[in-house]
Amino acid sequence: MLRRRRTKLVATLGPASSNADMLAQLFQAGADVFRLNFSHGSHEDHGRNIDLIRDLEAKTGRPIGILADVQGPKLRVGRFMGGAIVLTPGQTFRLDLNPTPGDLTRANLPHPEIIGAAQIGSHLLLDDGKLKLRVTHVREDHLETVVVTGGRLSDRKGVNVPDVVLPIPALTEKDRADMAFALERGVEYIGLSFVQRPEDVIEAKGIIDGRAWVLSKLEKPQALDNLEEILALSDAVMVARGDLGVELPPEEVPLAQKRIIKAARALGKPVIVATQMLESMISAPTPTRAEASDVATAVYDGADAVMLSAETAAGQYPVEAVTIMDRIVGRVEKDSDWRMQTDRRRPETEKSVSGAIATAARQVAQTIDASAIVALTNSSNTALRVARERPTAPILGLTPHIETARRLALTWGVHAKTAPVTHSMTETVQVANQIARSEGISEPGQDIVIVAGMPFGKSGSTNALRVAKVTRTAMTEPEYED
């Protein structure tokens, strides 16, 4: 199935969408990648969804990516006598290590790392930022605070500490167990939550060892302080606007989104914009006009993908949510201003042979009005470099590895397919010709631009470019390696 848009769609699975029929409908509506949220559900649940996705992939013949999003070190207060309290602005309130249920004067904070790192004047945000406390005294086993913004606080609500770098690892024991399960089942991307430092990415990459892409979720102000280093180490990133929107002032979030997208594109790293994109569609069949504009803005900014969370995981209208997001993206990409902005934001050519070839492929394809750029890739690097150029021609990513094809499901403009290993440019032209026609990308008489690395069949630099004419008749296929 050929998508006519370039920006990809990620749909989160959950109770509203975890069956074969709904998965098929979401895929038909436009989902390219499915997200499994390991903050919820059991390994049995996620394993069943992986099986359903692979069955769907086999039926459709299109590689489908799977994102395993691990929870990370979620910080929470303890429980309260009666289940909840109401805090009043100006009152004093203690956060301590005592596991006893809290009351109007105190609450359990089972995270000594926060107590050890906090300073007088530090702020703590509770329940997604609805309540705000300011630290007035730091003790060995507790914090004294004053309530800045009051309200109702109930059991196990989240805690955010925006102005403190917490000495906690990005991976908990639960995350490690979830990662081991997901990697064993062969997912394409591991979503790393609450990244703060480059060391967090290094730790995850050491565990993953190339078995999946590391997708760093940028949801902490500290991650923005280390953005370039984190991007350089990550395979892909997510603008996770939920917690990022709690810890940053609201007016800063759009600027952070644009900065992340620009920096990721410069490095050729896929970037997802996520959270609350069509939030009202959890309970309504249509989005607000502001939500439609939000999706459009991410597309204009140059994101590789946009994501639905609760809209498809637990909402009443999951298929409608994917359908309208697909329509919004498709409409934006038909706008002449979208193309002008995309071209204007194109980063400088990489100072390498591979970068020069990718730039040349885009220029040649545009000059001769080629029907496609065919990127032969083993490890995905060739396709990623071409996608970084944001060409007007569709990108047909051909790889002998199904794992690579699935990973490219997240990448802007790439229609990925598996193809046999070729041994010469002549064979490469034959395979590209056949698949471009069979996938409905090219017609006889049209030109295609082929980019590849030589020697063929080995991962390495992108160093070859060829223009070929699509023929009307199928060619005899030579023998290929398995």
N, C-alpha and C positions, 0 to 999 in steps of 0.2 A: 504494500500500500504506500503510494507516494504522497507525502504531505506537500502541499503547495506553498507552505510558509517556511520561513527560516528559523524563527525562534521556537524552541522546544517547550513542551508542557510536561510538568511533573504532577502526578496525582497521588495523594496519600491514601493508603488503604486502611480500613477500619471496619467497625460493625456494619456500616451502611454499604460497604463495597466489597466484602470478602467472600464473593461467590463467583463461579465461573461465568454466569450470565452477565452479572454487573461488570466484571472485568472486561468482557468482550465489548460491552456497550461503551465503557470508558475509553477503550482503545479505539473503537470505531469513531468516537466523538473527537478524538485528538490526542489522548495521552500517549507520550513517547517513553516516559520513565515512570515506574511505580515506586513510591516511598513506603518503607516499613518503619513505623515509629516504635522503637524498642523501649520507649517510656511506658508503653501500654502493651498488653497482650503477652502471651506465653510463647516459648520457642515452638511449641506445637502449632499455635495459630500462625506464626510467621512462616514456619515450614510448609504449612498447607497453602499459604498464599504464594510462596515461591513455586511450588509445584503447579499451581493454577496458571501462573505467569508463563512458566516454561511450556505448558501445554498450549496456551494461547499463541506463544511464539511459534511453536511447531505448526500450528494450523494456519497462521497468517503468513509465515515465511519472512517476517520482518524481525530483526534483532530488537529486543526490548531490554532496557536497562533497569536494574533494581538497586535502589539506594537503601542501605541499612543504616538508619539514623540512631546512634546510641545516645543514651540519656545524658551522660556526663555527670559532674558533681552537683546535683541539684541541692540547693541549700534551703532548709525549711525550719520554721519554729516547731516546738513540740505541741502537745495537746493542752486543752484548757478544761478546768472544772466547769461543766455545763456546756462544753463544746465551743464557746465563743465569748468574747468580751467586747466592750466598746471603749476605745481610747479617746481622750479629750485633748485638744491642743493645749500645750502648756504644762500638762501633768508630767511627772517623772515616772519612768518605767525602766525596770531592770531586766536584762537578758543574761541568763546564767546557765551553767552546766548541770544544774539540778534537774533530774528527769521528772520530778513531781509535777503533776498538771498545774498550769499557770492560773493566775487570777488577775484582778485589776491592777496589781502592783508589779507583777513579774511574769516572765515566760521562760520556758526552757529553750536555749539555743544550743543544740547538740553539735556545735562546730567550734572547737577550741581555736581553729585556725583564724576565724573571724575575730575572736577576742584577742588573739595574739598580734594580729596585724592592724587592728583599728587604732585610731588616734583621736585625741580630743578634737572635735569638729567634724569627724567623719560622719557620713550619713548612711543610714540603712533604710532601704525601701522594702516594704512588706506587701504581699498580695498584689504582685504585678504593678507596684508603684502607687497603689491606692492610699497607703499610709506611709508616713515619713518620720523617721526618728533621727535626732542628732546626738552624737556621743558627747557626754559632759565629763565623764571620768572613766578611766580604764583600770580595772583591777585584775588580779591574777586569774580569777575564775568567773568574772562577770563584767558586764558593761553597764554603766549608769547612763541613761539617755533621757532626753526631753522630747515629748511628742510635738512635732512640727505640724503634721497633717494627721488628723484623727479619723476614726471610723471603726467599723466592725472588723474584728480580727478573729478568725476561727482556726480550728485545728489544722496543723500541717501546712500552713500557707507559706509560699516561697519568700526567700530573703535575697535581696540584691544589694551588693556593696559597690557602688559605681566608682568611688574614688580611692579604692584600695586594691593593690595587687595581692591576691590571696595565695599563700604558699601551699596550694593544693594541686595535685596532678589532674590533668584533663580526663584521665581514665580511672574509673572506679573498678572494684572487683566485679561488679555487675556488668560494667561495660566490657571488661576483658572476656567474660563468659559469653556475652552477647556477640562480640566480635568473632570469637572462636567458632561459634555456631554459624554465623553469617558467612564467614570465609569458607567454612567446610561446605556450605551449600552453594558456594560460587557466586555471590553477589558481585556487582560491578563497582560499587562505591560504598565506602564507609564514611558516614557523616559524623564528624568529630565535634562534639558540643563544647561550648564555653572555652574555646581556645583563647589563651591569654598571651602566650610566648612562643617563639619558634621552637623551644624545647618540647612543647606539647605535641607539635607535629612530628618532630624527630622521634619521639617515643612511640607514637602510633605507627609511623612508617617502619620502625624496627620490628614491630609485631606483625604488621601486615605483609612485609617482605615482598612487595610487588604483586601480591595476589588480588589486589583491588586498588582502585584509585582512592587516595585520601582526600576527602572533601571537607575542608575546614569551614565550620560555621562561625561567622563573624558576628558576635552578639555581645561582646564586652568592649568597653572603651579602651581597655589595655591592648586589645587586639589591633585597634586602629593605630595605636602608638608604635606597633611593630608590624604594620601592614605589609611593607615591602618584603621583609624577611619571611613572614608567614606565607605570602603568596609564592615566593620563590621556592619554598619547600613543598607546597601543596600541589596536588594534581588538579583540583577544582575548589571553588569556594561558594559559600552561600551568604547572601545578605539576609541574616536572620533577624527580621525587624521586630520580633516579639520582645525578647529580652533586651535587644539593642535599644528599642524604643522606651523601655523602662529606665535604663541606666543613662541614656542621653536625653537632654532636653528635646522635646518634639521637633523644634525648629532645626535641630542639628541632623536628624535622621535622613531627610532627603539629600542633604549635602554629603553625608557619609555614604549613602547609596551610590551617588554619582561618582564619588572618589574611588570606591571599591571597584565599580564596573570599569572605569577608565584604566585603573592600575592592572586589573586582571586581563583586560583585552590587550594591553601593551605587552604582557608576557605570554599571551596566547593561552591563558588558563580559562576554562569554562566557568561561568558565574551564573548562579541562580538568584533571582529575587523572590523572597518568600514572606509569608505571614500576612494574614488579613487582607489578601488581595480582593477576594469576593466574599468577605465575611458575612454579609447580610444574606447570602444564598444558603447559609446553614438552615434557615427557616423560611426563605422566600424564593420564589421561582425565577426572579430577576434580580440583578444587582442594582445598587445605587449608581447614579451617574458619576459620582466621585470615585467609586471603585473601578468603573470602566476606565476613567481617566488615569487611575493609578496603574492599572495594567498597561495601558498605552504608554505611559511615561517610562516604564521599565523597558519597553520595546524600543522606544525612541532613544533611550540611554545606551542601548546596545547590549542588553543582557542576552546570554545564550539561552536562558530558560526562565520561565515563570512557574510558580508552584502554588498548588491548592493544598490546604491542610485539612482542617475540620470540615470544609465544604464537601469534600469527597469521602472523608473518613467517617463522619458521624452526621452529616447533613441530610436533609430531607430531599435534596435535589442534586445528587452527585453528577448525573449525566448532564443535566442542564448547566451545571457550573462549568464542566469541561467544554461543553458546546459553546457557551457564550464567551469563554476565554479564547477558544480557538477562533471564533468570529472576530473578536477584538484584535487579536494579534494579526490575523489575516488582513483585516481592513487597514490597520496601521501600515503594514508592509506594502500596501498598494499606493500609499500616499507619496507623492513626489518629494515632499519635505523630509520624509523618513529616509529616503535614499540620499538626499543631500546632506542630512545630518550624519548619516552613517559614513559617507565618504569624507566629510570634513573632519570627523574624529578619528580617521584612520591613523594608527601610530606609525612612526618612522620604520622603514624597512630594517629588519635585523641585519647586523653587520656580519653576515655569514653567507656561504654558498646556498644553504638551505633557505634562508630568508630571501635572498635575491631571486631564487627560482620561484618561490611562492608569490612574490610580488609580480614577477614576469608573467606567471600563469594568469593572474587576475587581469593584468593589463592586456595580454594577448587575447584572452577570452572576451574582454569588453570590445576590443578593436575589431575583431572578426565576428562578433555576435555569436560566439560559440554556444551551443545548447547545454554544455556541461563542462565542468572541470573534473576529470577523473583522477583521484588521488590514490595511488597504490601505497599501502602502508602496512607494516607489520606491527609496530608498537603504538600506532596512532599519531606519531609526530608529524608525518607529512600532511595528514588531513587537518590536524590542529593548526599547522602553519598556514594552510590555505584558508581555513575558516577565520583566522586572525585578520586576513585581508578583507573579509566581508565582500566577496565578489558578487556581481549581479547574476552570474551564472550559477545554477545549482551545483553542489559538490557531491559527486558520487564517490564515496569512500569504499575502496575494495581492499579486503584483507583476507588472508588465509585462516585467520583465527577468529572464531566466534566470540571469544572474550573481548577482543579489540572492537569488533563490530558493535557489541552491546554497549561498551563504554562510550562509543561515539554517538550513541542515541541521545546523549546530553549536549552534544556540540552543535553550535549554530550552523545551520545550513547544510549539514552533512546527512546524506541518505546513505546509510552503511549497508553493505552486503558482503557476504563471504564469497571468495573467489579462489580458484586454484593458484598455486605458485607458478609464475611464468619464468622463463629462462632467457628471454630475449625481448627486445622492443617489439619485434614482429608479433610474437605470441601475446604480448601485453596489449597491443592494438586490437588483436582479434577478440580477446576476452572483454576489453573495455567496450568495443563495438557491440558485442552480443548483449552484454548486461545493460548498457545504456538503452538499447532498443527494448529489451524485454521488460525493463522497469518503467517504461513510458516516459523516460527523461529526454530521449533523443529520437529523431526520425531520420530515415534515409535521406542523404544529401546534406545533412547538417554537419558542422564541424564540432569536434570535441578536443579539448586540451588535456593532455595526459602528463602528470608529474609523478616521478618515481625516484627511488634510490637505487643506485647500481653499485655492486652486482645485485641482481634480482634475488629475492627470497631471503635477504639478510637485512636485519635492522641496521640502519646507518643514516647518513646524511641524505637529504633530498638534493639530487644533483643532475636530474635529467628532465627535459621538457620536450614534448612531441605534439604536433597538431595532426589530427587524423580526420578523415571523412567517414561518416557513418554510411555503411553500405546497405543495400536493400535486401540482399540475400544473406542467409547465415553462412558463416565460414566453417570449414572443417576444423574441428578443435584438435590440436596436437595432444600428445600425452603429457601429463603433468605429474609432479610429485604429489604424494598424499599430504 
